[in-house]
Structure formats: C-alpha cells, structure tokens
Amino acid sequence: MMHASHRAAGYIAAMMHRIAGIALAVFLPVHFVALGTALGGAGAFDSFLSATNTPLIKIAEGGIVIALATHLALGMRVLAIEFMIGREPTRIVVPVCLAAAFAVGLLFALNVQ
Amino acid sequence: MSAILFTAQRITAVFLTFAVIAHLSTILYAVRGGLTAADVMARTRGNGWLLTLYVVFVVAVAIHAPIGLRNILREWTPLNRRSLDIALAAFAVLLLALGLRAAFAVYR
C-alpha cells in the first residue's frame, strides 16, 4: 500500500540508503574473494580481471560504485542529522546527496577502460 | 544490546565515511589508467600504511554491515530474532575473514 508519506524525500532517502546497503553487503564477500586471488600472484589476479572484463560486469561495477556513493552520501546525511544539525531541509539535501552519488557514477563510467 | 549495536554502527560509520571517500577516489584514479594486476600490485605490495588502513576498514565494515542488515531484516521479515542474530554474527565473521585475507593478499 502506497501512502502519501512514501513519496516524501525522507522516506525515499531511507529506502535508497537501505537498498544500496543491501547491495553492498551482497557484493562485499564476492569482492573480497576476487581480491584474494592476488594471493596467487599478479598472474592469477590478471586472469581473474580478464575473465571479468565483460560489458555486463562493467555495468555491475558501475552500479556498485553508485551504490557505495549513494550509501556514503545518505549515511553522511544521517550522521549530520543525528549528531550535528538536528533538522535539515530534506527536499534540498536528499537530491544533492543523490546527485553527488550519480556524479561519482558518471566519473567512473567516463574513466573506466 | 541495541544501544551497544547502535553506538558501534555509528562509530564505524564515522570512520567509514573517511575511508570510503579515500577508497572511491582511489577507484576513480585506478580505473583511469587501465592498470594491469602487476601495475596495481607494484603500487600496493609492502605498503604497511595502506595495509593498516585496509585492515581497520575491513574490521569496521564487518561490524557496520551486519548491524545494518539486522535492522532491515528485523523490520522487513518475520525471521526468528535469535536465528537472525546467529546468522548475522556468522556473516560478520565471514566478512572479517575474507576481508583480512584480501587486504593481506593485496598489501602485504
């Protein structure tokens, strides 16, 4: 059931913060296992990197970068509300957080090779 | 218990704020050059400062993520709370073990 409050900026921010956090929690063990292949030396690590050098994986990587930036920006908002400023102009702060996360994703997309 | 978990999550969040900004900056720099694994490892291997940073990073994540998941799963699912706590404690140990292994693989 969709309530009017579900369209409020604060609710959208809380949902996006959570969904980005879940995505990161699912990704992290895979990321750690991937980095662990470096134990086998640069050759083993490189084989892993070339095996994952596909368009689909690149898009997924971009998604994870955006998830990390989103969780960071919205998490900083939570810390600021709880420990520093109390209330904030939610309708301004939340879009700024999401724009910052999108900008990081764009930088990644423009730079990735 | 919840007060301790809340405090632990917020303290780790403050550290992770700085660590993730540094990590994201490194990602954006590293992907730019199309670095090979050998290039990356030549820069990372034997760097004690980065190893220390990433060890603390992994410990903070292994505390922060399971507490966040616990809050979400308690709210969104009818899962038994005790089973959930045990599963998430196991997830914390898994993150810690895999994360430390990864940090030592890349930075030691």
Backbone of each chain as ProteinMPNN parsed JSONL, in Angstrom:
{"seq_chain_A": "MMHASHRAAGYIAAMMHRIAGIALAVFLPVHFVALGTALGGAGAFDSFLSATNTPLIKIAEGGIVIALATHLALGMRVLAIEFMIGREPTRIVVPVCLAAAFAVGLLFALNVQ", "coords_chain_A": {"N_chain_A": [[0.864, -1.199, 0.0], [0.643, 2.101, -0.966], [1.497, 5.008, 0.626], [0.95, 8.548, 1.131], [3.143, 9.542, 2.481], [5.154, 7.955, 1.564], [6.106, 9.103, -0.664], [7.581, 11.129, 0.194], [10.621, 13.009, 0.573], [12.353, 12.217, 2.635], [11.576, 9.573, 3.174], [12.102, 8.308, 0.752], [14.862, 8.685, 0.7], [15.641, 7.113, 2.916], [14.871, 4.564, 2.032], [16.498, 4.265, -0.27], [19.003, 4.399, 0.893], [18.979, 2.054, 2.401], [18.584, 0.045, 0.408], [20.876, 0.407, -1.158], [22.753, -0.263, 0.77], [22.147, -2.987, 1.214], [22.823, -4.018, -1.293], [25.579, -3.54, -1.267], [26.348, -5.183, 0.869], [25.843, -7.692, -0.189], [27.609, -7.679, -2.312], [30.165, -7.376, -1.141], [31.437, -9.847, 0.02], [31.992, -11.218, -2.389], [33.678, -9.422, -3.659], [35.848, -9.462, -1.878], [36.694, -12.129, -2.12], [37.48, -12.062, -4.787], [39.63, -10.223, -4.682], [41.269, -11.739, -3.121], [42.351, -13.527, -4.895], [44.72, -12.471, -5.61], [46.562, -13.555, -3.97], [47.59, -15.645, -5.306], [49.468, -14.466, -6.878], [50.414, -11.889, -9.355], [49.763, -12.858, -11.868], [47.646, -14.698, -11.525], [45.749, -12.95, -10.51], [45.451, -11.206, -12.649], [44.393, -12.968, -14.561], [41.917, -13.39, -13.432], [40.898, -10.777, -13.578], [40.789, -10.394, -16.375], [38.966, -12.352, -17.053], [36.686, -11.293, -15.989], [36.272, -9.085, -17.463], [33.939, -8.026, -18.953], [31.156, -6.479, -20.722], [28.782, -6.655, -19.221], [29.674, -7.134, -16.593], [31.116, -4.802, -16.214], [29.054, -2.923, -16.192], [27.737, -3.771, -13.9], [29.738, -3.243, -12.042], [29.812, -0.462, -12.199], [27.294, 0.017, -11.145], [27.693, -0.831, -8.507], [29.576, 1.022, -7.656], [27.998, 3.322, -7.752], [26.12, 2.555, -5.837], [27.758, 2.469, -3.561], [28.556, 5.165, -3.382], [26.047, 6.345, -3.059], [25.183, 5.217, -0.62], [27.16, 6.232, 1.031], [26.795, 9.08, 0.792], [24.112, 9.421, 1.683], [24.391, 8.285, 4.164], [26.141, 10.048, 5.41], [24.396, 12.145, 5.629], [22.577, 11.115, 7.518], [24.264, 10.886, 9.78], [24.882, 13.583, 10.133], [22.356, 14.652, 10.753], [21.768, 13.273, 13.122], [23.906, 13.864, 14.887], [24.803, 16.475, 14.579], [23.272, 18.709, 13.228], [20.584, 18.388, 13.734], [17.651, 19.108, 12.447], [17.153, 19.192, 8.855], [16.902, 20.811, 5.617], [15.155, 18.699, 4.042], [14.109, 18.277, 1.409], [15.933, 19.52, -0.143], [18.472, 18.598, 0.607], [18.442, 15.769, 0.189], [18.109, 15.371, -2.688], [20.576, 16.566, -3.405], [22.431, 14.81, -2.259], [21.866, 12.491, -3.778], [22.466, 13.416, -6.316], [25.203, 13.838, -6.051], [26.073, 11.218, -5.716], [25.335, 10.163, -8.202], [27.007, 11.668, -9.808], [29.507, 10.642, -9.088], [29.204, 8.065, -10.097], [29.031, 8.701, -12.809], [31.57, 9.782, -13.269], [33.048, 7.463, -12.886], [32.053, 5.899, -15.026], [32.934, 7.395, -17.181], [35.649, 7.189, -16.969], [36.382, 4.519, -16.846], [38.097, 1.714, -18.263]], "CA_chain_A": [[0.0, 0.0, 0.0], [1.461, 3.318, -1.102], [0.973, 6.145, 1.369], [1.496, 9.841, 0.683], [4.448, 9.72, 3.119], [6.14, 7.18, 0.819], [6.674, 9.94, -1.721], [8.353, 12.187, 0.85], [12.059, 12.888, 0.31], [12.994, 11.48, 3.735], [11.27, 8.148, 3.013], [12.862, 7.85, -0.432], [16.267, 8.637, 1.114], [15.83, 5.96, 3.807], [14.778, 3.35, 1.204], [17.678, 4.16, -1.134], [20.125, 4.105, 1.784], [18.886, 0.634, 2.748], [18.774, -0.811, -0.777], [22.301, 0.496, -1.501], [23.463, -1.011, 1.813], [21.957, -4.425, 0.954], [23.633, -4.333, -2.483], [26.986, -3.567, -0.843], [26.56, -6.358, 1.725], [25.878, -8.866, -1.071], [28.796, -7.564, -3.165], [31.433, -7.399, -0.397], [32.148, -11.133, 0.067], [32.482, -11.523, -3.741], [34.811, -8.504, -3.851], [36.968, -9.944, -1.065], [37.187, -13.372, -2.733], [38.17, -11.646, -6.014], [40.936, -9.651, -4.307], [42.059, -12.83, -2.556], [43.075, -14.249, -5.955], [46.064, -11.875, -5.676], [47.466, -14.43, -3.207], [48.233, -16.499, -6.293], [50.393, -13.648, -7.669], [49.811, -10.965, -10.315], [49.236, -13.63, -12.994], [46.33, -15.216, -11.141], [44.877, -11.787, -10.353], [45.19, -10.723, -14.008], [43.468, -13.912, -15.211], [40.59, -13.103, -12.884], [40.453, -9.489, -14.104], [40.388, -10.503, -17.785], [37.747, -13.17, -17.12], [35.527, -10.48, -15.597], [36.271, -7.871, -18.281], [32.827, -8.097, -19.905], [30.281, -5.302, -20.576], [27.81, -6.843, -18.131], [30.378, -6.96, -15.318], [31.443, -3.369, -16.115], [27.82, -2.224, -15.785], [27.518, -4.135, -12.497], [30.732, -2.497, -11.259], [29.3, 0.923, -12.138], [26.167, 0.0, -10.211], [28.219, -0.948, -7.145], [30.191, 2.317, -7.337], [26.884, 4.238, -7.45], [25.551, 2.122, -4.549], [28.681, 2.894, -2.498], [28.476, 6.625, -3.265], [24.713, 6.667, -2.521], [25.169, 4.844, 0.8], [28.046, 7.195, 1.698], [26.193, 10.42, 0.857], [22.929, 9.399, 2.542], [24.877, 7.972, 5.515], [26.653, 11.308, 5.971], [23.201, 12.925, 5.996], [22.055, 10.555, 8.779], [25.184, 11.283, 10.862], [24.738, 15.03, 10.345], [21.077, 14.893, 11.441], [21.794, 12.705, 14.477], [24.948, 14.363, 15.798], [25.228, 17.858, 14.383], [22.367, 19.818, 12.912], [19.182, 18.144, 14.086], [16.807, 19.065, 11.247], [17.742, 19.774, 7.65], [15.902, 20.969, 4.547], [15.214, 17.377, 3.399], [13.835, 18.322, -0.036], [17.126, 20.017, -0.84], [19.646, 17.78, 0.942], [18.372, 14.427, -0.414], [18.524, 15.415, -4.108], [22.008, 16.874, -3.509], [23.129, 13.534, -1.973], [21.696, 11.574, -4.911], [23.205, 13.993, -7.442], [26.627, 13.588, -5.791], [26.305, 9.789, -5.991], [25.239, 9.996, -9.652], [28.217, 12.278, -10.375], [30.595, 9.673, -8.893], [28.952, 7.002, -11.068], [29.357, 9.251, -14.128], [33.038, 9.848, -13.326], [33.517, 6.084, -13.06], [31.708, 5.459, -16.379], [33.744, 8.123, -18.165], [37.074, 6.852, -16.815], [36.676, 3.082, -16.853], [38.633, 1.257, -19.558]], "C_chain_A": [[0.896, 1.243, 0.0], [0.789, 4.449, -0.329], [1.607, 7.423, 0.831], [2.902, 10.039, 1.241], [5.553, 8.98, 2.361], [6.741, 7.971, -0.339], [7.517, 11.066, -1.13], [9.851, 11.926, 0.668], [12.757, 12.044, 1.377], [12.783, 9.977, 3.606], [12.075, 7.571, 1.846], [14.337, 7.712, -0.067], [16.536, 7.398, 1.969], [15.804, 4.658, 3.007], [16.043, 3.175, 0.363], [18.921, 3.827, -0.324], [20.159, 2.611, 2.106], [19.19, -0.263, 1.555], [20.248, -0.794, -1.207], [23.125, -0.315, -0.502], [23.355, -2.515, 1.593], [22.824, -4.849, -0.239], [25.11, -4.444, -2.101], [27.286, -4.816, -0.004], [26.636, -7.634, 0.892], [27.184, -8.873, -1.871], [30.102, -7.825, -2.4], [32.139, -8.761, -0.347], [32.732, -11.508, -1.3], [33.737, -10.688, -4.035], [36.05, -9.018, -3.117], [37.56, -11.226, -1.659], [37.984, -13.028, -3.991], [39.556, -11.101, -5.688], [41.86, -10.732, -3.759], [42.805, -13.62, -3.616], [44.481, -13.68, -6.121], [47.075, -12.692, -4.871], [48.224, -15.353, -4.155], [49.2, -15.748, -7.192], [49.657, -12.81, -8.699], [49.17, -11.715, -11.486], [47.823, -14.127, -12.712], [45.314, -14.079, -11.053], [44.474, -11.266, -11.735], [44.217, -11.639, -14.746], [42.045, -13.643, -14.736], [40.042, -11.819, -13.5], [40.026, -9.611, -15.57], [39.127, -11.347, -17.938], [36.504, -12.342, -16.802], [35.439, -9.191, -16.421], [35.207, -7.964, -19.378], [31.922, -6.884, -19.691], [29.322, -5.428, -19.394], [28.456, -6.602, -16.764], [30.737, -5.479, -15.124], [30.224, -2.574, -15.648], [27.54, -2.502, -14.306], [28.484, -3.377, -11.59], [30.301, -1.038, -11.094], [28.163, 1.027, -11.13], [26.646, -0.042, -8.764], [28.882, 0.365, -6.711], [29.097, 3.324, -6.974], [26.253, 3.869, -6.103], [26.43, 2.591, -3.392], [28.585, 4.405, -2.273], [27.13, 7.06, -2.671], [24.674, 6.395, -1.021], [26.034, 5.817, 1.611], [27.337, 8.541, 1.888], [24.994, 10.437, 1.809], [23.314, 9.046, 3.988], [25.438, 9.211, 6.195], [25.491, 12.211, 6.404], [22.645, 12.439, 7.345], [22.944, 11.002, 9.947], [25.022, 12.762, 11.181], [23.457, 15.336, 11.12], [21.171, 14.445, 12.904], [22.76, 13.425, 15.418], [25.28, 15.841, 15.635], [24.068, 18.841, 14.276], [20.928, 19.61, 13.337], [18.329, 18.042, 12.83], [17.526, 19.689, 10.066], [16.647, 19.984, 6.614], [15.917, 19.74, 3.636], [15.063, 17.433, 1.873], [14.995, 18.88, -0.842], [18.286, 19.045, -0.636], [19.613, 16.42, 0.225], [18.71, 14.452, -1.91], [20.002, 15.736, -4.28], [22.83, 15.6, -3.268], [23.057, 12.614, -3.192], [22.449, 12.084, -6.137], [24.7, 13.728, -7.281], [26.966, 12.136, -6.117], [26.285, 9.524, -7.497], [26.5, 10.547, -10.327], [29.406, 11.327, -10.232], [30.443, 8.53, -9.901], [29.333, 7.446, -12.476], [30.871, 9.326, -14.311], [33.628, 8.464, -13.566], [33.281, 5.643, -14.512], [32.601, 6.126, -17.424], [35.211, 7.695, -18.125], [37.398, 5.381, -17.01], [37.132, 2.639, -18.248], [38.494, -0.249, -19.691]], "O_chain_A": [[1.775, 1.403, 0.846], [-0.357, 4.802, -0.605], [2.646, 7.394, 0.171], [3.758, 10.625, 0.579], [6.731, 9.314, 2.484], [7.748, 7.571, -0.922], [8.098, 11.865, -1.866], [10.291, 10.777, 0.615], [13.645, 11.251, 1.065], [13.688, 9.192, 3.889], [12.652, 6.488, 1.947], [14.993, 6.749, -0.466], [17.539, 6.712, 1.772], [16.602, 3.755, 3.256], [16.597, 2.078, 0.286], [19.786, 3.077, -0.775], [21.218, 1.983, 2.087], [19.958, -1.218, 1.669], [20.807, -1.828, -1.572], [24.088, -0.979, -0.886], [24.334, -3.242, 1.759], [23.473, -5.894, -0.207], [25.807, -5.347, -2.565], [28.344, -5.429, -0.147], [27.393, -8.549, 1.216], [27.788, -9.924, -2.083], [31.032, -8.422, -2.942], [33.331, -8.832, -0.645], [33.834, -12.051, -1.373], [34.719, -11.187, -4.585], [37.155, -9.01, -3.66], [38.78, -11.391, -1.696], [39.034, -13.619, -4.244], [40.54, -11.466, -6.332], [43.079, -10.655, -3.91], [43.777, -14.308, -3.305], [45.344, -14.332, -6.708], [48.284, -12.551, -5.052], [49.337, -15.79, -3.864], [49.705, -16.311, -8.163], [48.455, -12.972, -8.907], [48.161, -11.272, -12.033], [46.924, -13.996, -13.543], [44.165, -14.227, -11.469], [43.314, -10.928, -11.968], [43.331, -11.171, -15.462], [41.097, -13.664, -15.521], [38.878, -11.761, -13.897], [39.03, -9.014, -15.977], [38.314, -11.104, -18.829], [35.409, -12.643, -17.277], [34.632, -8.311, -16.119], [35.522, -7.979, -20.568], [31.911, -6.312, -18.601], [29.075, -4.467, -18.666], [27.873, -5.957, -15.893], [30.672, -4.963, -14.008], [30.34, -1.671, -14.82], [27.16, -1.604, -13.555], [28.108, -2.923, -10.509], [30.406, -0.458, -10.014], [28.074, 1.988, -10.365], [26.081, 0.626, -7.898], [28.77, 0.774, -5.556], [29.238, 4.084, -6.016], [25.894, 4.748, -5.319], [25.925, 3.052, -2.369], [28.539, 4.871, -1.135], [27.064, 8.008, -1.888], [24.198, 7.222, -0.243], [25.686, 6.181, 2.735], [27.283, 9.074, 2.996], [24.862, 11.339, 2.636], [22.637, 9.462, 4.928], [25.248, 9.414, 7.394], [25.58, 12.936, 7.395], [22.287, 13.246, 8.204], [22.44, 11.445, 10.98], [25.023, 13.158, 12.346], [23.457, 16.168, 12.027], [20.714, 15.144, 13.808], [22.473, 13.581, 16.604], [25.976, 16.407, 16.478], [23.902, 19.706, 15.135], [20.131, 20.547, 13.306], [18.289, 16.982, 12.206], [18.372, 20.571, 10.216], [15.573, 19.393, 6.725], [16.588, 19.724, 2.604], [15.774, 16.747, 1.139], [15.044, 18.738, -2.064], [18.996, 18.707, -1.583], [20.636, 15.968, -0.289], [19.515, 13.639, -2.364], [20.63, 15.231, -5.21], [23.802, 15.339, -3.977], [24.062, 12.028, -3.593], [23.002, 11.297, -6.905], [25.387, 13.428, -8.257], [28.004, 11.85, -6.714], [27.104, 8.763, -8.012], [26.999, 9.969, -11.293], [30.222, 11.214, -11.146], [31.426, 8.079, -10.489], [29.891, 6.665, -13.247], [31.395, 8.979, -15.37], [34.573, 8.301, -14.338], [34.173, 5.089, -15.153], [32.977, 5.508, -18.42], [35.929, 7.82, -19.117], [38.539, 5.024, -17.303], [36.631, 3.116, -19.266], [38.888, -0.818, -20.709]]}, "seq_chain_B": "MSAILFTAQRITAVFLTFAVIAHLSTILYAVRGGLTAADVMARTRGNGWLLTLYVVFVVAVAIHAPIGLRNILREWTPLNRRSLDIALAAFAVLLLALGLRAAFAVYR", "coords_chain_B": {"N_chain_B": [[21.581, -4.15, 24.607], [20.852, -3.331, 22.002], [21.525, -0.637, 22.181], [24.289, -0.726, 22.357], [24.905, -1.88, 19.882], [23.883, 0.108, 18.195], [25.581, 2.268, 18.832], [28.041, 1.156, 18.077], [27.607, 0.9, 15.351], [27.356, 3.562, 14.525], [29.843, 4.68, 15.285], [31.6, 3.203, 13.668], [30.58, 4.071, 11.274], [31.404, 6.731, 11.123], [34.199, 6.472, 10.85], [34.184, 4.975, 8.463], [33.147, 6.813, 6.671], [35.292, 8.549, 6.018], [37.127, 6.633, 5.106], [35.784, 5.462, 2.931], [35.528, 7.626, 1.192], [38.228, 7.986, 0.539], [38.666, 5.494, -0.627], [36.863, 5.463, -2.828], [37.95, 7.585, -4.285], [40.414, 6.467, -4.927], [39.553, 4.339, -6.544], [38.46, 5.726, -8.742], [40.758, 6.91, -9.699], [42.355, 4.659, -10.224], [40.98, 3.171, -12.209], [41.254, 4.75, -14.372], [43.746, 4.564, -15.686], [43.673, 2.061, -16.847], [44.921, -0.079, -15.502], [47.066, -2.957, -15.092], [47.035, -6.079, -13.242], [49.611, -6.481, -12.297], [50.631, -3.872, -12.325], [48.981, -2.685, -10.407], [49.626, -4.203, -8.131], [52.326, -3.675, -7.874], [52.214, -1.159, -6.879], [50.892, -1.503, -4.489], [51.883, -3.643, -2.883], [53.688, -4.413, 0.071], [53.168, -2.05, 1.321], [52.888, -0.773, 4.294], [51.324, 1.175, 5.583], [48.994, 1.416, 4.041], [48.117, -1.207, 4.273], [47.498, -1.3, 7.012], [45.451, 0.646, 7.073], [43.507, -0.613, 5.443], [43.047, -2.944, 6.88], [41.837, -1.941, 9.201], [39.654, -0.814, 7.923], [38.336, -3.125, 6.95], [37.674, -4.361, 9.399], [35.936, -2.419, 10.433], [33.882, -2.491, 8.495], [33.014, -5.123, 8.819], [31.767, -4.925, 11.221], [29.878, -2.881, 10.839], [28.18, -3.536, 8.564], [26.725, -6.041, 9.174], [25.17, -5.171, 11.355], [23.561, -3.211, 10.22], [22.149, -4.784, 8.344], [20.821, -6.408, 10.14], [19.007, -4.624, 11.355], [17.388, -4.031, 9.117], [16.403, -6.589, 8.308], [15.064, -7.399, 10.599], [13.002, -5.596, 10.583], [11.731, -5.944, 8.122], [11.241, -8.673, 7.706], [9.748, -11.756, 8.959], [11.56, -13.26, 10.365], [12.98, -15.448, 12.811], [14.286, -13.956, 15.674], [16.524, -14.708, 17.179], [17.752, -16.66, 15.593], [18.334, -15.064, 13.448], [20.196, -13.283, 14.564], [22.303, -15.06, 15.065], [22.912, -15.902, 12.458], [23.731, -13.463, 11.354], [25.917, -12.852, 12.94], [27.595, -14.845, 12.093], [27.881, -13.99, 9.464], [29.296, -11.646, 9.915], [31.732, -12.682, 10.834], [32.507, -14.052, 8.54], [32.829, -11.909, 6.701], [34.92, -10.602, 7.977], [36.995, -12.534, 7.915], [37.306, -13.086, 5.098], [37.794, -10.494, 4.228], [40.151, -9.685, 5.599], [41.898, -11.557, 4.542], [41.886, -10.713, 1.865], [42.948, -8.102, 2.143], [45.54, -8.649, 3.066], [46.437, -10.127, 0.9], [46.656, -8.22, -1.109], [48.121, -6.057, -0.064], [50.277, -6.839, 1.61]], "CA_chain_B": [[22.254, -4.705, 23.433], [20.609, -2.474, 20.841], [22.267, 0.62, 22.345], [25.698, -1.013, 22.021], [24.982, -2.065, 18.428], [23.659, 1.431, 17.583], [26.82, 3.046, 19.003], [29.089, 0.543, 17.248], [27.352, 1.197, 13.939], [27.619, 4.983, 14.263], [31.298, 4.927, 15.377], [32.214, 2.671, 12.442], [30.117, 4.898, 10.149], [32.249, 7.936, 11.052], [35.47, 6.061, 10.237], [33.952, 4.537, 7.085], [32.935, 7.999, 5.832], [36.599, 8.978, 5.504], [37.753, 5.521, 4.383], [35.102, 5.247, 1.644], [35.906, 8.747, 0.312], [39.571, 7.659, 0.049], [38.543, 4.299, -1.477], [36.222, 5.871, -4.084], [38.924, 8.396, -5.023], [41.4, 5.525, -5.47], [38.909, 3.595, -7.64], [38.34, 6.608, -9.907], [42.114, 7.09, -10.224], [42.918, 3.392, -10.702], [40.351, 2.693, -13.445], [41.597, 5.681, -15.438], [44.914, 4.155, -16.467], [43.566, 0.699, -17.356], [46.06, -0.754, -14.878], [47.073, -4.417, -15.001], [47.2, -6.552, -11.865], [51.011, -6.262, -11.905], [50.747, -2.433, -12.034], [48.307, -2.426, -9.127], [50.341, -4.831, -7.018], [53.607, -2.987, -7.686], [51.943, 0.024, -6.062], [50.289, -1.812, -3.185], [52.646, -4.63, -2.093], [54.691, -3.925, 1.008], [52.797, -0.741, 1.872], [52.372, -1.021, 5.644], [50.288, 2.151, 5.958], [47.738, 1.036, 3.368], [47.671, -2.47, 4.873], [46.856, -0.943, 8.288], [44.194, 1.33, 6.765], [42.504, -1.558, 4.936], [42.685, -3.875, 7.967], [40.842, -1.234, 10.02], [38.496, -0.694, 7.034], [37.641, -4.422, 6.955], [37.086, -4.565, 10.738], [34.793, -1.506, 10.541], [32.808, -2.999, 7.626], [32.495, -6.373, 9.401], [30.877, -4.529, 12.328], [28.835, -1.981, 10.336], [27.217, -4.149, 7.634], [25.763, -6.968, 9.796], [24.223, -4.438, 12.22], [22.585, -2.598, 9.313], [21.288, -5.851, 7.825], [19.973, -6.859, 11.264], [17.899, -3.664, 11.471], [16.495, -4.169, 7.956], [15.736, -7.892, 8.306], [14.123, -7.417, 11.723], [11.846, -4.772, 10.24], [11.053, -6.367, 6.886], [10.948, -10.107, 7.619], [9.293, -12.328, 10.236], [12.554, -14.248, 10.784], [13.23, -15.612, 14.242], [15.338, -12.981, 16.004], [17.749, -15.369, 17.655], [18.397, -17.268, 14.417], [18.85, -13.948, 12.655], [21.42, -12.798, 15.219], [23.366, -16.048, 14.861], [23.286, -15.846, 11.036], [24.458, -12.217, 11.082], [27.232, -12.966, 13.593], [28.389, -15.671, 11.166], [28.178, -13.124, 8.317], [30.359, -10.734, 10.368], [32.982, -13.458, 10.855], [32.848, -14.321, 7.134], [33.355, -10.657, 6.138], [36.214, -10.335, 8.607], [37.993, -13.491, 7.421], [37.566, -12.852, 3.669], [38.327, -9.134, 4.073], [41.552, -9.671, 6.045], [42.641, -12.331, 3.541], [42.03, -9.846, 0.688], [43.859, -6.989, 2.477], [46.917, -9.175, 3.115], [46.808, -10.557, -0.452], [46.966, -7.074, -1.974], [49.009, -5.031, 0.525], [51.429, -7.271, 2.41]], "C_chain_B": [[22.098, -3.785, 22.23], [21.383, -1.173, 20.927], [23.733, 0.424, 21.969], [25.849, -1.138, 20.505], [24.809, -0.725, 17.701], [24.947, 2.248, 17.646], [27.925, 2.503, 18.111], [28.879, 0.9, 15.785], [27.668, 2.648, 13.612], [29.121, 5.296, 14.318], [31.984, 4.416, 14.102], [31.803, 3.508, 11.24], [30.998, 6.138, 9.986], [33.591, 7.583, 10.406], [35.269, 5.724, 8.764], [33.708, 5.71, 6.144], [34.254, 8.421, 5.187], [37.235, 7.882, 4.637], [37.12, 5.331, 3.003], [35.408, 6.39, 0.674], [37.289, 8.463, -0.294], [39.499, 6.492, -0.949], [37.939, 4.656, -2.845], [37.19, 6.694, -4.94], [39.957, 7.482, -5.681], [40.822, 4.757, -6.657], [38.898, 4.462, -8.898], [39.704, 6.863, -10.535], [42.595, 5.798, -10.896], [42.302, 2.938, -12.02], [40.768, 3.542, -14.645], [42.718, 5.154, -16.334], [44.799, 2.777, -17.096], [44.705, -0.168, -16.818], [45.932, -2.275, -14.945], [47.241, -4.802, -13.529], [48.629, -6.286, -11.383], [51.244, -4.79, -11.554], [50.175, -2.123, -10.647], [49.164, -2.949, -7.982], [51.723, -4.221, -6.801], [53.42, -1.767, -6.799], [51.506, -0.327, -4.644], [51.169, -2.693, -2.295], [53.675, -3.966, -1.191], [54.382, -2.556, 1.582], [52.096, -0.935, 3.22], [51.251, -0.082, 6.054], [48.943, 1.77, 5.342], [47.2, -0.28, 3.927], [46.924, -2.177, 6.181], [45.491, -0.302, 8.039], [43.121, 0.321, 6.343], [42.13, -2.618, 5.972], [41.618, -3.216, 8.856], [39.538, -1.084, 9.23], [37.654, -1.983, 7.091], [36.964, -4.664, 8.31], [35.835, -3.693, 10.881], [33.609, -2.007, 9.712], [32.168, -4.245, 8.236], [31.605, -6.098, 10.619], [29.639, -3.816, 11.765], [27.754, -2.714, 9.519], [26.242, -5.117, 8.321], [24.749, -6.251, 10.703], [23.138, -3.78, 11.356], [21.612, -3.627, 8.761], [20.318, -6.344, 8.902], [18.758, -5.934, 11.408], [16.876, -3.871, 10.355], [15.697, -5.476, 8.036], [14.745, -8.026, 9.465], [12.84, -6.682, 11.359], [11.04, -5.367, 9.092], [10.695, -7.833, 6.823], [10.482, -10.624, 8.986], [10.306, -13.328, 10.806], [12.724, -14.259, 12.302], [14.451, -14.778, 14.639], [16.643, -13.626, 16.447], [18.509, -16.005, 16.491], [19.043, -16.184, 13.566], [20.165, -13.434, 13.244], [22.588, -13.754, 14.992], [23.87, -15.986, 13.412], [24.117, -14.597, 10.763], [25.813, -12.184, 11.791], [28.154, -13.794, 12.702], [28.795, -14.843, 9.952], [29.316, -12.156, 8.674], [31.714, -11.44, 10.348], [33.462, -13.734, 9.43], [33.466, -13.078, 6.494], [34.752, -10.373, 6.679], [37.298, -11.249, 8.016], [38.346, -13.217, 5.962], [38.222, -11.49, 3.452], [39.79, -9.049, 4.488], [42.419, -10.432, 5.055], [42.908, -11.452, 2.321], [43.039, -8.722, 0.961], [45.309, -7.463, 2.481], [47.376, -9.611, 1.719], [47.295, -9.375, -1.29], [48.066, -6.181, -1.394], [50.233, -5.549, 1.261], [52.662, -7.412, 1.526]], "O_chain_B": [[23.065, -3.491, 21.528], [21.848, -0.648, 19.915], [24.345, 1.29, 21.345], [26.778, -0.59, 19.913], [25.498, -0.452, 16.718], [25.362, 2.847, 16.653], [28.654, 3.261, 17.471], [29.836, 1.17, 15.06], [28.192, 2.939, 12.537], [29.623, 6.076, 13.509], [32.834, 5.097, 13.529], [32.573, 3.65, 10.29], [31.304, 6.55, 8.867], [34.068, 8.298, 9.525], [36.064, 6.125, 7.914], [34.02, 5.627, 4.956], [34.33, 8.623, 3.976], [37.803, 8.16, 3.581], [37.82, 5.072, 2.024], [35.533, 6.162, -0.529], [37.5, 8.669, -1.489], [40.177, 6.497, -1.977], [38.43, 4.215, -3.884], [37.249, 6.529, -6.158], [40.333, 7.685, -6.835], [41.509, 4.546, -7.657], [39.271, 4.009, -9.979], [39.811, 7.016, -11.751], [43.164, 5.829, -11.987], [43.001, 2.382, -12.866], [40.65, 3.109, -15.792], [42.665, 5.271, -17.558], [45.71, 2.348, -17.805], [45.362, -0.891, -17.566], [44.83, -2.817, -14.865], [47.548, -3.961, -12.685], [48.847, -5.918, -10.228], [51.965, -4.485, -10.604], [50.778, -1.416, -9.84], [49.403, -2.251, -6.997], [52.242, -4.239, -5.685], [54.325, -1.375, -6.063], [51.719, 0.447, -3.71], [51.195, -2.506, -1.078], [54.426, -3.087, -1.612], [55.223, -1.957, 2.252], [50.9, -1.216, 3.288], [50.338, -0.474, 6.78], [47.906, 1.791, 6.004], [45.988, -0.461, 4.045], [45.854, -2.733, 6.429], [44.503, -0.645, 8.689], [41.984, 0.378, 6.81], [41.014, -3.136, 5.946], [40.625, -3.847, 9.217], [38.449, -1.209, 9.791], [36.435, -1.938, 7.258], [35.821, -5.117, 8.363], [34.806, -4.148, 11.381], [32.466, -1.955, 10.166], [30.95, -4.417, 8.185], [30.789, -6.938, 11.0], [28.509, -4.104, 12.158], [26.561, -2.531, 9.758], [25.038, -5.029, 8.078], [23.599, -6.679, 10.805], [21.959, -3.789, 11.707], [20.406, -3.388, 8.709], [19.16, -6.654, 8.623], [17.629, -6.398, 11.563], [15.668, -3.888, 10.595], [14.479, -5.481, 7.858], [13.713, -8.684, 9.334], [11.744, -7.074, 11.758], [9.811, -5.302, 9.091], [9.909, -8.223, 5.96], [10.772, -10.028, 10.024], [9.947, -14.156, 11.643], [12.625, -13.23, 12.972], [15.512, -14.88, 14.023], [17.729, -13.144, 16.125], [19.734, -15.909, 16.403], [20.14, -16.355, 13.035], [21.125, -13.182, 12.516], [23.717, -13.325, 14.756], [25.075, -16.013, 13.158], [25.1, -14.657, 10.023], [26.753, -11.559, 11.3], [29.34, -13.492, 12.568], [29.917, -14.97, 9.459], [30.187, -11.879, 7.85], [32.714, -10.876, 9.904], [34.656, -13.664, 9.141], [34.497, -13.167, 5.826], [35.647, -9.961, 5.942], [38.382, -10.786, 7.662], [39.522, -13.124, 5.61], [39.098, -11.346, 2.599], [40.589, -8.41, 3.804], [43.539, -10.017, 4.756], [44.022, -11.439, 1.796], [43.884, -8.425, 0.116], [46.198, -6.781, 1.971], [48.554, -9.486, 1.384], [48.227, -9.509, -2.082], [48.857, -5.61, -2.144], [51.155, -4.774, 1.52], [53.735, -7.768, 2.015]]}, "name": "protein", "num_of_chains": 2, "seq": "MMHASHRAAGYIAAMMHRIAGIALAVFLPVHFVALGTALGGAGAFDSFLSATNTPLIKIAEGGIVIALATHLALGMRVLAIEFMIGREPTRIVVPVCLAAAFAVGLLFALNVQMSAILFTAQRITAVFLTFAVIAHLSTILYAVRGGLTAADVMARTRGNGWLLTLYVVFVVAVAIHAPIGLRNILREWTPLNRRSLDIALAAFAVLLLALGLRAAFAVYR"}
